Amino acid sequence: MQASPGPPLESTKGCKNIQDLPSGALHHIFHCLGPRDLCQIGATCQEWRILTLDATTNQTWATFYQGKWKLPRAALLGGNRWQEIYGVKMKLAQAWHGRFKQDLLYGHRGGVRSTALLPSCQLLATGSMDRYVRLWDLQSGVPLTSRKLSGTVRAVALDQMQLAAAASPQGVIRMWNADPGTAGAAMFDIEGSAGSHLVGHTGPVTCLQLDDSFLASGSWDYTARIWSRASLRCRAVLTFPDWLWDLQACGGNLLVAAGACAHVVDLSTGERLRMFPSATPNFEAQPGTGMGTRVEGSRDGRLLFHGTAQGSIMCYDLRVPTAAGAAQLWHHSSPVTGLAYEDPCLAACFQDGSVLMLQAEALAAQQGLGSGSQGSRAHRSGGKAGRASKTVRIGTDAKEAGLKRQLGALGCPAYSIAIADQWLACSGESQVVRTWDFTDALVRQEQAQRAKQARADHKLQKRLRAQAAALAALPGPNDILLDPHDHPDSPSPPYEPSSAAPQPAGFSTAEASTSGTYTDGEGETMGVASPRQLPLGRWGAAMQRRDAMAGAGRMMSLPQAVLRIPPPNLVRLPGASIEMRDTACSTGDGGEGCTQARLFLSLSAKTEVLPSMATVQ
């Protein structure tokens, strides 16, 4: 396909800076850029921003769009903001990586040989071995209308203007026009109208495609025919050496799968430009088995995708006449029975019922197959057919990168696949048509990301609160270590006396308290204790008492807990209380009893038991 020449150049004499160039020259430069570069140009300066929004650049954006996708319905209604339309389409293309809703459509009584999607009108067309062509509502999955034809409906094609179906063994094609203006009537009245008849083929028609100005058909009579959509007359007949299984019109060329080979034909002249053979020599496709080859291509005519009966999916850059322009995207253990492409996804179905989606251009670029600029001309060398030079097996790395996605299996041989506007449909030997709806994938992805972020924020806040509590429990320079278990209600076992230790000088054999009295081992009141009389070690105070029953010189060491004491070492902790309790003790032999004053600490706050105890110095 030859690129449009762009706007005419103006004189650039006397220009010292690129910003001094006249608008015509700048528009010509912009026309040679790609979409990403053109967006960056618009963010460079205010003057260029204005130029990228005018009518001339808008037409450049229209060229970009038409090089990737079919014209949207908004364009047919007079939409002129092509940059916005292009940006929305690019964003929606990310939906193929998201979640989908799957539906099963029941209604046919035989295997479904062909499918065609029209999501802009919420329509799906199917053709079956039960001789019926049906139209379905995509959202509800309900059949809208149907018509019985004279044979197996092997091919259907659908767009906003017309519906085409081929079912006659003699090669007759039926055409119905859209009639959206009639109130209460279906968009295509195939039940109440016999449609137009296109007669010319002498064998069953196996493939159809509706282009903007023509209908292309391929048959087992070894010919492809080009029909005018306005007059419904045959404009050209192209002859091939084998039965035709598939065809696509892309970038001014007609891609044809005839037998085991893929052919590239110039639509304007009928000249056969390239031929790509199957990987297996002497392979002969058998009619009725669905084991012929399949073809697809990018709308700008750069890339040809070839699905073979050996399970390979090849990609050829038609601008490169050598083997350097070929790459094997995928290899399956079953023959390829259907291909459908909408940038950036290539959908494929196989005879074992598998359904696969590939990021075709990304996989090709991974093997060094250049993507080039849009609108570039395909090579017209007529030289040798290209052959695969590199092979990639899609493994863990490619799967993680989102380059390949397995959508499941039909459970029966697949016959046809279609992809358009975040919808995918596949049919096969069973009477069921399966659809995948990706239209809500971006919304679901955003909801999942928000929920994931909320969970992460909750975990972070919980972790920060735990860290703050742990820091608050650490001992500080004004902390005193006391016993958390020395309480009558403590479930801890009774303390065992430790080994003999010298009694610290100046400290009574009785326990000390923060306020009140303390007694000696004989129960006699010795005086009043103040907080400053508590002996302090390096990390706090160690509570020690003489075990009256064990005799003098025997000391007991108690476990320690952290108690926050602000200066001047007064016991002030919310939720904690200090009290004196009298405990009656008696000797084991019934001797004279003794009374001890013991210090008890009641804590409602969290404490931390330290692994060791500081010795009173």
Secondary structure, DSSP 8 states (H G I E B T S, - for coil): ------S-----TT--SGGGS-HHHHHHHHHTS-HHHHHHHHTT-HHHHHHTTSHHHHHHHHHHHHTTS---HHHHTT---HHHHHHHHHHHGGGGGS--EEEEE---SS-EEEEEEEGGGTEEEEEETTSEEEEEETTT--EEEEEE-SS---EEEE-SSEEEEE--TT--EEEEE--TTSTT--SS-TTT---EEE---SS-EEEEEE-SSEEEEEETTSEEEEEETTT--EEEEEE-SS-EEEEEEETTEEEEEETTEEEEEETTT--EEEEE--SSTT----TTTT-S-EEEE-TTS-EEEEE-TTSEEEEEETT--SGGGEEEEEE-SS-EEEEEEETTEEEEEETTSEEEEEEHHHHHHHTT-----TT---------------B----HHHHHTTSEEEEEE-SS-EEEEEEETTEEEEEESSS-EEEEE-TTHHHHHHHHHHHHHHHHHHHHHHHHHHHHHHHHHS--TTEEEE-SS-STT--S------S-----TT--SS---SSSEEE-TTS-EEEE--GGGS---SSS---EEE-TTT-TT-EEE---EEEE--TTT----TTEEEEEEEEEE--TTS---EEEEEEEEEE-S---B-SS-----
